[in-house]
Amino acid sequence: MIVVLFSRNVFYGENGVMKYIALVFFVFILGYIIFLIWRLLFTRPSITLESDHIISTKLQKYDASQIECIYMNYRRIGFKRYGKRIVPMDLCFYFKGDQETAGVEAVREWAARNDKEIKHKFFQSWV
C-alpha cells in the first residue's frame, strides 16, 4: 500500500526527475519479473552424472567429494555441497514424467557408487 501511495505521488507530482527515476525503477522490476517467469517456464534443467563427478546445468564440474548428500523432494532433486546450507539452482533438476523411474534409479546408483546419502525432505535452493 505504501508503494502504491509513493508511486502515485511520484508520477503525479511536479518533480520531473523523480518521474524518470521511478519509471526506470519500475521498468527494471518488470523486466526482472519477466526474466524470472521466462526462466521458470522455458528452461529445462539437466545434470550429467559421470562415474565420480557431476556436470551441472551451468556446465560446471563437481567432484563427488564436494557433494555432501542428495535431496529428493517429490520430483525435484538437488545435490547439496559440503559447507553450504542452500542447494544452488544449477544443482537442482527434475525428470520428465516418462524418464522419472529410470532417472531416479540412475541417481540412486550414482549415490551408492560414491557413498552419498539420499534424503527425502524439503530443501531450499537459490537463484
Long-range contacts (C-beta under 8 A, 24 or more apart in sequence): 36-127, 45-89, 45-90, 45-92, 45-93, 45-94, 46-93, 47-79, 47-91, 47-93, 49-106, 49-107, 49-110, 51-113, 52-114, 54-79, 54-91, 54-110, 56-88, 56-90, 56-91, 57-89, 57-90, 57-91, 57-93, 58-90, 60-90, 62-91, 64-114, 64-116, 67-114, 67-116, 68-116, 69-116, 69-117, 69-118, 69-119, 70-107, 70-111, 70-116, 70-117, 70-118, 70-119, 71-118, 71-119, 71-120, 71-121, 71-123, 72-104, 72-107, 72-118, 72-119, 72-120, 73-120, 73-121, 73-122, 73-123, 75-100, 77-104, 77-107, 78-123, 78-125, 80-123, 85-124, 86-123, 86-124, 86-125, 86-126, 87-123, 87-124, 87-125, 87-126, 88-125, 88-126, 89-125, 89-126, 89-127, 91-125, 92-125
